[in-house]
Amino acid sequence: MAYPELALFLDGGRRQGQGRLLRVHNPATGERIADFAGATPQEVEGAAASAYDAFKHWRDTPAYDREAILRRAANAVRAQADHIAAVIVMENGKPLAEAKGEVGATADTIDFYAGEARRIYGRTIPARTAGGRMSTLREPVGVVAAFTPWNFPAINFIRKVAPALAAGCAVVAKPAEETPATALLLAQCFADAGLPPGALSIVYGVPADISSQLIAAPQVRKITFTGSTAVGRELAAKAGALLKRSTMELGGHAPVIVCADANAESAADKASAAKFRNAGQTCNSASRFYVHRSLYERFVQRFAENAVKVVVGDGADAATTMGPLSNPRRIEALKSLVADALARGARLAAGGAPLERPGWFFQPTVLADVPADAQILAIEPFGPVAPIVPFDSIEEAIQLANSTPFGLASYAIGDHAPTIRLLTTRIEAGIVGVNTFVASLPETPFGGVGHSGWGHEGGPEGLEPYLHTRFINEL
């Protein structure tokens, strides 16, 4: 299959940009697969202006009509699922089965928010005077600037676009330049479904330049970002200086607590599968493993055995169970974290190095006996490296889980009800999975605390950031 031709998406269709030349690489080979031009400042300005013009009509479109357009868009995504998934594999690298799962979740998310479009309710408040009437209306906030990353190029894009459009907002999106084609294919599905031109635009370019211009644009009323905590701080500061709303879905470093009553082998099977999904490039990925000492050696052994069995390769190969890293800078970051842990006394149980082959591959890696001062326990690896640490008491496990400023996802494996209840209430995280590593569904809220950001995506909660409440008092 040929890689799609790239462009900007403006006024309801593709348009060749006039800005800086950008390049896309296949992470499984390292080869360049496309060149395309990003947006000039004038084109970004035009996108914001077009979005505002479209918003003035889209906000008044009846909710049932907005729902119908989103339903058609979801069906269009399903009709093109194989094509979109293949494109994700080419530009992101994940195995085809994972890419197909992402596309399915993307269509389901659009469908969910199609339904939510007609459940945006106000309320009537008992008046204090005879003949009076007090009520509230929920209204769209306006034009939204959305910034999305490369690790899940379909679902991260749509978790912003679908609720914004359902609420009646218009969107100017800047997806990651590493994975540009996926968002363009999804935008075309909305255009084919009847979304008015300008209600969804896509621009590419130098990320800092595009984000600064969109945040400052007078038409933009809300910012939504998924990415690193460092970049999130910068964008939140710029939005805050202009008193513009923002939703920040930032980094994680999810702890996994394996309790004394768990089955060591079963727990290791679940945990390793979660860790190596998308080569560990998932913000809610199982990231730090704290295992009761009575199970520790069995857990480490099984985890390492599973790591060795992972089939690493091109995501387009049906035999592949873990693809490459999506960009080469992750290799150097992982090498540094592994070297630091080993220098401080950690034990290498599996992997530990890049693969000597074309592309950006890193071995599934297991580090045991990782000391508390190792950088990997404080810095999210965002790759297929699993640090494992023993604990003796549940209080110690909770302290270890809460030892970083991140608080996105967390996980626990065990069946003792009082212990599980303690973990679900004492771990500082926006998401807690018990005996499961499923952290996100279209109908459930997704968001963190602390340095993992603020606000939610997914579920009815994911619609709220795109609405404001108007109070009406009539006499």
HUZIQUI-V276822 format. One record per pair of residues at least 24 apart in sequence whose ideal C-beta (glycine too) atoms are under 7 Angstrom apart, sorted by the first residue. I is the first residue (numbers start at 1). J is the second residue. If there is no record, write none. Layout:
BEGIN
i=<I & I>
j=<J & J>
END
This chain:
BEGIN
i=<1 & 3 & 3 & 3 & 3 & 4 & 4 & 4 & 4 & 6 & 6 & 6 & 6 & 6 & 7 & 8 & 8 & 8 & 8 & 8 & 9 & 9 & 9 & 9 & 10 & 10 & 10 & 10 & 11 & 11 & 11 & 12 & 12 & 12 & 13 & 14 & 17 & 17 & 18 & 19 & 19 & 20 & 20 & 22 & 22 & 24 & 24 & 24 & 26 & 27 & 27 & 27 & 27 & 27 & 27 & 27 & 28 & 28 & 28 & 28 & 28 & 28 & 29 & 29 & 30 & 30 & 30 & 33 & 38 & 38 & 39 & 39 & 39 & 39 & 41 & 43 & 44 & 44 & 44 & 44 & 47 & 47 & 47 & 48 & 48 & 48 & 48 & 48 & 48 & 49 & 50 & 50 & 51 & 51 & 51 & 51 & 51 & 51 & 51 & 52 & 52 & 53 & 54 & 54 & 54 & 54 & 54 & 55 & 55 & 55 & 55 & 57 & 58 & 58 & 58 & 58 & 59 & 59 & 63 & 63 & 63 & 64 & 66 & 66 & 66 & 66 & 67 & 67 & 67 & 67 & 69 & 69 & 69 & 70 & 70 & 70 & 70 & 70 & 70 & 70 & 71 & 71 & 72 & 72 & 73 & 73 & 73 & 73 & 74 & 74 & 74 & 74 & 76 & 76 & 76 & 77 & 77 & 77 & 77 & 77 & 77 & 78 & 80 & 80 & 84 & 84 & 84 & 87 & 87 & 87 & 88 & 88 & 88 & 89 & 89 & 91 & 91 & 91 & 91 & 92 & 92 & 92 & 92 & 93 & 93 & 93 & 93 & 94 & 94 & 94 & 95 & 95 & 95 & 95 & 95 & 96 & 96 & 98 & 98 & 99 & 102 & 102 & 102 & 103 & 105 & 105 & 106 & 106 & 106 & 108 & 109 & 109 & 109 & 109 & 109 & 110 & 110 & 112 & 112 & 113 & 113 & 113 & 113 & 114 & 116 & 116 & 116 & 117 & 120 & 120 & 129 & 132 & 132 & 133 & 134 & 134 & 135 & 136 & 136 & 136 & 137 & 137 & 138 & 138 & 139 & 139 & 139 & 140 & 140 & 140 & 140 & 140 & 141 & 141 & 141 & 141 & 141 & 141 & 141 & 142 & 142 & 142 & 143 & 143 & 143 & 143 & 143 & 143 & 144 & 144 & 144 & 144 & 144 & 145 & 145 & 145 & 145 & 145 & 146 & 146 & 146 & 147 & 147 & 147 & 147 & 148 & 148 & 148 & 148 & 149 & 149 & 149 & 150 & 150 & 150 & 150 & 151 & 151 & 151 & 151 & 153 & 153 & 153 & 154 & 154 & 156 & 157 & 157 & 158 & 159 & 159 & 159 & 160 & 161 & 163 & 163 & 163 & 164 & 165 & 165 & 166 & 167 & 167 & 167 & 169 & 170 & 170 & 171 & 172 & 172 & 172 & 173 & 174 & 174 & 174 & 174 & 175 & 177 & 178 & 178 & 180 & 211 & 212 & 215 & 215 & 215 & 216 & 220 & 221 & 222 & 222 & 224 & 229 & 232 & 245 & 247 & 247 & 248 & 248 & 248 & 249 & 249 & 249 & 250 & 250 & 250 & 250 & 251 & 251 & 251 & 251 & 251 & 252 & 252 & 252 & 252 & 252 & 252 & 252 & 252 & 252 & 253 & 253 & 253 & 253 & 253 & 254 & 254 & 254 & 254 & 254 & 254 & 254 & 254 & 255 & 255 & 255 & 255 & 255 & 256 & 256 & 256 & 256 & 256 & 257 & 257 & 257 & 257 & 257 & 258 & 258 & 258 & 258 & 258 & 258 & 259 & 259 & 259 & 259 & 259 & 259 & 260 & 260 & 260 & 261 & 261 & 261 & 262 & 262 & 262 & 264 & 264 & 264 & 264 & 265 & 265 & 267 & 267 & 268 & 268 & 268 & 268 & 269 & 269 & 270 & 270 & 271 & 272 & 272 & 272 & 274 & 275 & 275 & 276 & 276 & 276 & 276 & 279 & 279 & 279 & 279 & 279 & 279 & 280 & 280 & 280 & 280 & 280 & 281 & 281 & 281 & 281 & 283 & 284 & 284 & 284 & 284 & 284 & 286 & 286 & 287 & 287 & 288 & 288 & 289 & 289 & 289 & 289 & 290 & 290 & 290 & 290 & 290 & 291 & 291 & 292 & 293 & 293 & 293 & 296 & 300 & 300 & 300 & 300 & 303 & 303 & 303 & 304 & 304 & 304 & 307 & 307 & 307 & 307 & 307 & 308 & 310 & 312 & 312 & 322 & 322 & 324 & 324 & 324 & 325 & 325 & 325 & 327 & 328 & 330 & 330 & 331 & 331 & 334 & 334 & 334 & 334 & 337 & 337 & 337 & 337 & 337 & 338 & 338 & 338 & 340 & 340 & 341 & 341 & 341 & 341 & 341 & 344 & 344 & 344 & 345 & 345 & 346 & 346 & 346 & 378 & 394 & 394 & 398 & 398 & 398 & 401 & 402 & 402 & 405 & 405 & 406 & 406 & 406 & 407 & 407 & 407 & 407 & 408 & 408 & 409 & 409 & 411>
j=<86 & 33 & 34 & 90 & 181 & 87 & 181 & 184 & 185 & 34 & 36 & 180 & 181 & 184 & 36 & 39 & 43 & 202 & 203 & 204 & 184 & 187 & 201 & 202 & 46 & 47 & 50 & 201 & 50 & 197 & 198 & 191 & 197 & 198 & 191 & 184 & 43 & 204 & 43 & 43 & 205 & 205 & 206 & 177 & 204 & 91 & 178 & 180 & 90 & 93 & 324 & 325 & 326 & 327 & 359 & 360 & 93 & 314 & 315 & 323 & 324 & 359 & 358 & 359 & 358 & 359 & 360 & 90 & 204 & 205 & 203 & 204 & 205 & 210 & 213 & 203 & 203 & 210 & 213 & 214 & 172 & 201 & 203 & 143 & 172 & 214 & 217 & 219 & 220 & 219 & 198 & 201 & 143 & 170 & 171 & 172 & 198 & 201 & 219 & 143 & 219 & 198 & 170 & 196 & 197 & 198 & 199 & 142 & 143 & 169 & 170 & 196 & 168 & 170 & 196 & 199 & 140 & 168 & 117 & 118 & 120 & 118 & 117 & 165 & 166 & 168 & 114 & 115 & 117 & 118 & 193 & 194 & 195 & 110 & 113 & 114 & 117 & 162 & 165 & 166 & 111 & 114 & 193 & 194 & 110 & 189 & 190 & 193 & 107 & 110 & 111 & 114 & 189 & 192 & 193 & 103 & 106 & 107 & 110 & 186 & 189 & 107 & 185 & 189 & 154 & 182 & 185 & 181 & 182 & 185 & 153 & 154 & 182 & 315 & 316 & 178 & 179 & 181 & 182 & 150 & 153 & 179 & 326 & 315 & 323 & 324 & 326 & 278 & 315 & 323 & 315 & 320 & 321 & 322 & 323 & 315 & 316 & 277 & 278 & 315 & 152 & 154 & 155 & 154 & 155 & 442 & 154 & 155 & 158 & 442 & 155 & 158 & 159 & 162 & 442 & 158 & 162 & 442 & 443 & 162 & 163 & 166 & 463 & 166 & 166 & 460 & 463 & 166 & 167 & 467 & 475 & 474 & 475 & 474 & 472 & 473 & 472 & 469 & 470 & 471 & 470 & 472 & 467 & 469 & 467 & 468 & 470 & 167 & 168 & 169 & 466 & 467 & 169 & 221 & 222 & 245 & 466 & 467 & 468 & 169 & 221 & 222 & 169 & 170 & 172 & 219 & 220 & 221 & 169 & 171 & 222 & 224 & 466 & 172 & 214 & 215 & 220 & 223 & 171 & 173 & 224 & 174 & 211 & 225 & 227 & 173 & 175 & 176 & 226 & 176 & 226 & 227 & 176 & 178 & 179 & 326 & 278 & 281 & 282 & 326 & 179 & 182 & 183 & 182 & 186 & 226 & 183 & 186 & 186 & 457 & 458 & 462 & 224 & 200 & 462 & 463 & 466 & 466 & 199 & 200 & 463 & 463 & 466 & 467 & 466 & 198 & 199 & 200 & 201 & 203 & 214 & 202 & 203 & 204 & 210 & 211 & 202 & 204 & 326 & 327 & 204 & 235 & 238 & 239 & 242 & 244 & 242 & 244 & 245 & 465 & 466 & 465 & 451 & 453 & 465 & 455 & 465 & 453 & 454 & 455 & 447 & 453 & 457 & 448 & 451 & 452 & 453 & 283 & 380 & 406 & 451 & 452 & 283 & 284 & 287 & 380 & 406 & 408 & 409 & 448 & 452 & 287 & 288 & 380 & 404 & 406 & 284 & 285 & 286 & 287 & 408 & 409 & 410 & 411 & 288 & 290 & 400 & 401 & 410 & 286 & 288 & 289 & 290 & 411 & 290 & 397 & 401 & 412 & 423 & 289 & 291 & 292 & 295 & 299 & 413 & 292 & 412 & 413 & 414 & 416 & 419 & 292 & 294 & 295 & 414 & 415 & 416 & 295 & 413 & 414 & 295 & 298 & 299 & 302 & 298 & 302 & 299 & 413 & 299 & 302 & 303 & 306 & 302 & 306 & 413 & 437 & 303 & 303 & 306 & 307 & 437 & 384 & 386 & 310 & 322 & 364 & 384 & 322 & 323 & 324 & 325 & 383 & 384 & 381 & 382 & 383 & 384 & 385 & 325 & 326 & 382 & 383 & 408 & 408 & 409 & 431 & 439 & 440 & 411 & 437 & 380 & 381 & 377 & 387 & 386 & 387 & 388 & 389 & 389 & 391 & 397 & 400 & 401 & 388 & 390 & 391 & 390 & 391 & 392 & 390 & 349 & 366 & 368 & 388 & 366 & 386 & 388 & 349 & 350 & 366 & 350 & 351 & 364 & 365 & 366 & 350 & 364 & 355 & 361 & 364 & 384 & 359 & 360 & 361 & 360 & 362 & 383 & 360 & 360 & 382 & 383 & 360 & 362 & 362 & 381 & 383 & 385 & 375 & 376 & 379 & 381 & 385 & 365 & 367 & 385 & 374 & 375 & 367 & 370 & 374 & 376 & 387 & 371 & 373 & 374 & 369 & 371 & 370 & 371 & 374 & 404 & 419 & 422 & 423 & 426 & 427 & 427 & 427 & 428 & 450 & 451 & 450 & 451 & 452 & 448 & 449 & 450 & 452 & 448 & 452 & 433 & 439 & 437>
END
